[in-house]
């Protein structure tokens, strides 16, 4: 697989300038010692202060130039959760379908670990108000979507708990359509029940979407199984690479920042109670 050169912009926030400076230095040193990638440079920007932000007035940015494989860069995007990612080169990367399936499996595993700690990512409006999506496409339509629209055909399996198998499948189908997927096949199977009587359900699908949506879904749902069916080789452009890395980093950042956001909200609520 081609090496990819990127710039990570990692943002730090805090209410204590010295603590934030120390945290940024530690992060910079950690980046410099990363194995499996070439760290071209690491710059720690000067800490800025926003007097109007009473809770987190200090902010700082690390700019890191890194060269490595897509596999390694995805791991770093999840670990360091950069606020922005810029891809310098190459103009595109060609990935074989089996290798792409392994990359998606890695994303599922790593994001699944974060969601066990911090909670789920997928959230939608009232699905009952959304129309039922079309399910099933002719072979000619699938080929046109793959060749003409650069879609990927892939299998995607998740596990859910619910009381009604049919409703669980219908809701998931609506959620997939909301995300921008086309559903070629969908089937559900009850695997068991918990002590409360809720059913443990596997929902298996065959989907068509662009590659960015495929990575977004994988990061949001951490599927128990995912495999690319077609095409045999997928070309990923610079803008798509940038979108994939930025999306994954954004999801990771959202999860790890939840405890901080919770403390901020608790502080605001306490301030409101003390100053009615």
C-alpha positions as CSV (number, residue, x, y, z in Angstrom):
1,X,0.0,0.0,0.0
2,X,1.2,3.5,-0.8
3,X,2.6,5.7,1.9
4,X,0.5,8.7,2.7
5,X,1.9,12.1,3.9
6,X,-0.5,14.0,6.2
7,X,-0.5,16.9,8.7
8,X,-2.4,16.4,12.0
9,X,-3.7,19.5,13.8
10,X,-4.3,18.3,17.4
11,X,-6.1,20.8,19.7
12,X,-5.9,21.0,23.4
13,X,-8.2,22.9,25.8
14,X,-7.9,23.6,29.5
15,X,-8.6,25.8,32.4
16,X,-4.9,25.8,33.7
17,X,-2.2,27.1,31.4
18,X,0.7,25.2,32.9
19,X,-1.3,21.9,33.0
20,X,-2.2,22.4,29.3
21,X,1.4,23.2,28.3
22,X,2.6,20.0,30.0
23,X,-0.1,17.9,28.4
24,X,0.8,19.3,24.9
25,X,4.5,18.6,25.5
26,X,3.7,15.0,26.6
27,X,1.5,14.5,23.5
28,X,4.2,15.9,21.2
29,X,6.8,13.5,22.7
30,X,4.4,10.6,22.4
31,X,4.0,11.5,18.7
32,X,7.7,11.7,18.1
33,X,8.1,8.2,19.6
34,X,5.4,6.6,17.5
35,X,6.6,3.4,15.7
36,X,5.5,2.3,12.3
37,X,5.3,5.8,10.9
38,X,7.8,8.6,9.9
39,X,7.2,11.7,12.0
40,X,8.6,14.5,9.8
41,X,8.1,17.2,12.4
42,X,6.1,18.2,15.5
43,X,5.4,21.8,16.3
44,X,3.7,22.9,19.5
45,X,2.1,26.3,19.1
46,X,1.9,29.0,21.8
47,X,-1.0,28.7,24.2
48,X,-3.8,31.2,23.6
49,X,-6.2,32.6,26.1
50,X,-9.9,33.4,25.6
51,X,-11.0,35.5,28.5
52,X,-14.7,35.1,27.5
53,X,-14.4,31.4,28.0
54,X,-14.7,31.0,31.7
55,X,-14.5,27.2,31.8
56,X,-11.8,26.4,29.3
57,X,-10.0,29.7,28.6
58,X,-6.7,28.2,27.3
59,X,-6.1,26.5,24.0
60,X,-3.2,25.2,22.1
61,X,-2.4,23.3,18.9
62,X,0.1,20.7,17.9
63,X,1.0,20.5,14.2
64,X,2.5,17.2,13.2
65,X,3.7,16.1,9.8
66,X,3.5,12.3,9.5
67,X,4.1,9.8,6.7
68,X,2.8,6.2,6.9
69,X,0.4,3.6,5.7
70,X,-3.4,4.1,5.8
71,X,-3.5,1.4,8.5
72,X,-1.1,3.3,10.7
73,X,-2.6,6.8,10.1
74,X,-6.1,5.5,11.0
75,X,-4.7,4.2,14.3
76,X,-3.1,7.5,15.0
77,X,-6.3,9.4,14.0
78,X,-8.3,7.4,16.6
79,X,-5.5,7.7,19.2
80,X,-4.8,11.4,19.0
81,X,-8.2,12.6,17.6
82,X,-6.8,15.6,15.6
83,X,-9.2,18.5,15.1
84,X,-8.2,18.7,11.4
85,X,-6.3,16.5,9.0
86,X,-4.6,17.6,5.8
87,X,-3.5,15.0,3.2
88,X,-0.4,16.2,1.3
89,X,0.2,13.2,-1.0
90,X,-0.4,10.9,-2.9
91,X,-3.3,12.1,-5.2
92,X,-5.0,8.7,-4.7
93,X,-4.4,5.3,-3.0
94,X,-5.4,1.9,-4.5
95,X,-6.5,-0.6,-1.9
96,X,-7.4,-4.2,-2.6
97,X,-10.8,-5.3,-1.3
98,X,-9.4,-7.9,1.2
99,X,-7.0,-5.3,2.6
100,X,-9.9,-2.8,2.8
101,X,-11.9,-5.3,4.8
102,X,-9.1,-5.6,7.3
103,X,-8.9,-1.8,7.7
104,X,-12.6,-1.6,8.3
105,X,-12.3,-4.5,10.8
106,X,-9.6,-2.5,12.7
107,X,-11.7,0.6,12.8
108,X,-14.6,-1.4,14.2
109,X,-12.4,-3.0,16.9
110,X,-10.8,0.3,18.0
111,X,-14.0,2.4,17.9
112,X,-15.9,-0.5,19.6
113,X,-13.5,-0.3,22.5
114,X,-14.1,3.5,22.9
115,X,-17.9,3.0,22.7
116,X,-17.7,0.5,25.5
117,X,-16.1,3.1,27.7
118,X,-18.0,6.2,26.6
119,X,-21.3,5.1,25.0
120,X,-22.7,4.7,21.5
121,X,-22.3,7.2,18.6
122,X,-25.2,6.5,16.3
123,X,-28.1,8.9,16.9
124,X,-31.1,9.7,14.6
125,X,-34.3,11.7,14.5
126,X,-37.6,9.9,15.1
127,X,-37.3,6.9,12.7
128,X,-41.0,6.3,12.7
129,X,-41.4,9.5,10.7
130,X,-39.0,8.3,8.0
131,X,-40.2,6.3,4.9
132,X,-39.3,2.7,4.4
133,X,-36.3,2.5,2.1
134,X,-36.1,0.5,-1.1
135,X,-34.5,-2.9,-0.6
136,X,-33.0,-4.9,-3.5
137,X,-31.3,-3.8,-6.7
138,X,-30.9,-5.3,-10.2
139,X,-27.4,-6.4,-11.2
140,X,-27.2,-3.7,-13.8
141,X,-28.1,-1.1,-11.2
142,X,-25.4,-2.4,-8.9
143,X,-22.8,-2.3,-11.7
144,X,-23.7,1.3,-12.6
145,X,-23.4,2.4,-9.0
146,X,-20.0,0.7,-8.6
147,X,-18.5,1.8,-11.9
148,X,-20.4,5.1,-12.5
149,X,-20.8,6.4,-9.0
150,X,-17.7,4.7,-7.4
151,X,-19.8,3.0,-4.8
152,X,-18.6,0.0,-2.8
153,X,-20.7,-3.2,-2.3
154,X,-20.1,-4.6,1.2
155,X,-21.6,-6.9,3.9
156,X,-22.3,-5.2,7.2
157,X,-23.5,-7.1,10.3
158,X,-24.5,-5.5,13.6
159,X,-25.9,-6.8,16.9
160,X,-28.9,-5.1,18.6
161,X,-31.2,-5.7,21.5
162,X,-34.9,-5.3,21.1
163,X,-38.4,-6.6,21.8
164,X,-39.6,-6.8,18.2
165,X,-37.3,-8.3,15.5
166,X,-39.3,-6.8,12.6
167,X,-39.2,-3.3,14.1
168,X,-35.5,-3.6,14.9
169,X,-34.8,-4.5,11.2
170,X,-37.0,-1.8,9.9
171,X,-35.5,0.9,12.1
172,X,-32.0,-0.1,11.1
173,X,-32.9,0.0,7.4
174,X,-34.3,3.5,7.9
175,X,-31.1,4.5,9.7
176,X,-29.0,3.2,6.9
177,X,-31.0,5.0,4.3
178,X,-30.7,8.2,6.4
179,X,-26.9,7.8,6.4
180,X,-26.9,7.6,2.6
181,X,-26.7,3.9,1.9
182,X,-28.6,1.7,-0.6
183,X,-29.7,-1.6,0.8
184,X,-29.5,-4.6,-1.5
185,X,-30.2,-7.2,1.2
186,X,-31.2,-7.3,4.8
187,X,-32.0,-10.2,7.1
188,X,-32.3,-10.6,10.9
189,X,-31.9,-13.5,13.3
190,X,-32.6,-13.9,17.0
191,X,-29.5,-15.2,18.8
192,X,-31.0,-15.4,22.3
193,X,-32.6,-13.4,25.1
194,X,-31.4,-11.6,28.2
195,X,-32.9,-12.0,31.7
196,X,-35.3,-9.2,31.0
197,X,-36.7,-10.9,27.9
198,X,-35.1,-8.6,25.4
199,X,-34.0,-10.3,22.2
200,X,-30.4,-10.4,21.1
201,X,-30.6,-9.9,17.3
202,X,-28.1,-10.1,14.5
203,X,-29.0,-7.8,11.5
204,X,-27.0,-8.7,8.4
205,X,-27.1,-6.4,5.4
206,X,-25.6,-6.0,1.9
207,X,-25.0,-2.3,1.3
208,X,-24.0,0.1,-1.4
209,X,-22.4,3.5,-0.6
210,X,-19.4,5.7,-1.2
211,X,-16.3,4.8,0.7
212,X,-16.5,7.7,3.2
213,X,-20.0,6.6,4.2
214,X,-18.7,3.0,4.6
215,X,-16.0,4.2,7.0
216,X,-18.4,6.5,8.9
217,X,-20.9,3.6,9.4
218,X,-18.1,1.3,10.6
219,X,-16.9,3.9,13.1
220,X,-20.4,4.6,14.4
221,X,-21.7,1.0,14.7
222,X,-18.5,-1.1,15.3
223,X,-20.1,-4.0,13.3
224,X,-19.4,-7.5,14.4
225,X,-18.6,-8.4,10.7
226,X,-17.8,-6.3,7.6
227,X,-16.4,-7.4,4.3
228,X,-16.0,-5.7,0.9
229,X,-17.6,-7.6,-2.0
230,X,-16.9,-5.4,-5.0
231,X,-14.9,-3.9,-6.6
232,X,-11.7,-5.9,-6.3
233,X,-9.7,-2.7,-6.0
234,X,-10.8,0.6,-4.6
235,X,-9.3,4.0,-5.5
236,X,-9.4,6.5,-2.7
237,X,-8.7,10.1,-3.7
238,X,-6.9,12.7,-1.6
239,X,-10.2,14.4,-0.6
240,X,-11.7,11.0,0.4
241,X,-8.6,10.1,2.4
242,X,-8.9,13.5,4.2
243,X,-12.6,13.0,4.9
244,X,-12.1,9.4,6.2
245,X,-9.3,10.4,8.6
246,X,-11.1,13.6,9.7
247,X,-14.4,11.7,10.3
248,X,-12.8,8.9,12.3
249,X,-10.8,11.5,14.4
250,X,-13.9,13.5,15.0
251,X,-15.9,10.5,16.2
252,X,-13.0,9.5,18.6
253,X,-12.8,13.1,19.9
254,X,-16.5,13.2,20.5
255,X,-16.3,10.0,22.6
256,X,-13.3,10.9,24.7
257,X,-14.5,14.4,25.3
258,X,-17.8,13.3,26.8
259,X,-16.5,13.2,30.4
260,X,-15.1,16.7,30.0
261,X,-18.4,18.0,28.5
262,X,-20.3,16.4,31.4
263,X,-18.1,18.2,34.0
264,X,-18.6,21.5,32.1
265,X,-22.4,21.0,32.2
266,X,-22.2,20.1,35.9
267,X,-20.2,23.2,36.6
268,X,-22.7,25.4,34.7
269,X,-25.6,23.8,36.6
270,X,-23.7,24.4,39.9
271,X,-23.1,28.1,39.0
272,X,-26.7,28.5,38.1
273,X,-27.8,27.1,41.5
274,X,-25.3,29.3,43.3
275,X,-26.2,32.4,41.4
276,X,-30.0,32.3,40.8
